[in-house]
Every structure is written in C-alpha cells, then in structure tokens.
Amino acid sequence: MAEMKTYAGGCHCGQVKYEVQTDMAQVVSCNCSICSKRGLLLNFVTPEQFKPVSGVDSQKLYQFNKKVIEHLFCPTCGVESYGTGVGPDGKRMFAINVRCLEGVDLSTLTPMPFNGREM
C-alpha cells in the first residue's frame, strides 16, 4: 500500500501554488484530446486533501465537450497543474497533474490507462 504524503504543487512560473495530501496509489493516464496533448498524469483527491496556497484564484478556465471538468491554467505560464469537477459519485474532486508535484519520481509510478476519448 502506498504511503499518504503531503506534496507541494504548482505551475511552472510559481504563481499557482497548492499542497495536496495523497498516496499516489492510483495515477491515471487519460487519452482524451486535452490530457494527451498536455501530457497529464492525474491523481484524484477530495477537497479535504487539497489546500490552496497562492494564485489559484487568478487561473484561467477552459472547458470543452460536456463542460463538466474545469481545466484551470496559470495565465502567465499556461501550465495546468490541476483541474476540478464532479466525480461519478456526485462529489467534488480535484484532478492533480502529478507532473506538477515536487518530489514525485515518475519512474516509480504505473499509470492506469483511461479511455477518455470514448466519453
């Protein structure tokens, strides 16, 4: 079982910063049009596991298709370090871009493929 840890996350320029508590037990590699073009690797957390630090209110919003996911990106560097929406259970969730977390060794992860193109 993976260990629950707190990670610092954010965009490339440092304007958007947050902390997230997660165990990295499940990382998703989605093949939808935006995830594949942006190279996102996602870990999903609840609002209680997500703590904004700075710049989160300055982000720009992008939505497409059914417009149920809020893709948020830094207005300065353009990095989408996380998004948010409502999960299948009807509860709010945060989709954290694992590539934007400090101290994560991507080579130790086994991303689970998700066929987002069919959604």
NORNORTA-V660318 format. One line per field, one symbol per residue. phi: phi as a letter, one per 30 degrees, with the letter a starting at -180 (. if undefined). psi: psi as a letter, one per 30 degrees, with the letter a starting at -180 (. if undefined). Layout:
phi->???
psi->???
This chain:
phi->.dddbccdbldddjdcbabbcachdbcccdcddddddcidccbcbdedccbdcaiddddccbbbhdhcccdcbddccidcdabblcdedicdbccddedccdicdedccbdddbdddcd
psi->klkklkkklaaefgekklkkjlfgejkkjkgleeeeefhkkkkklleffkjkelfffflkkkllcfhfkjjklkfefgkjflllaklfggkklkjkjffgkkgkjffflikkkkiffg.
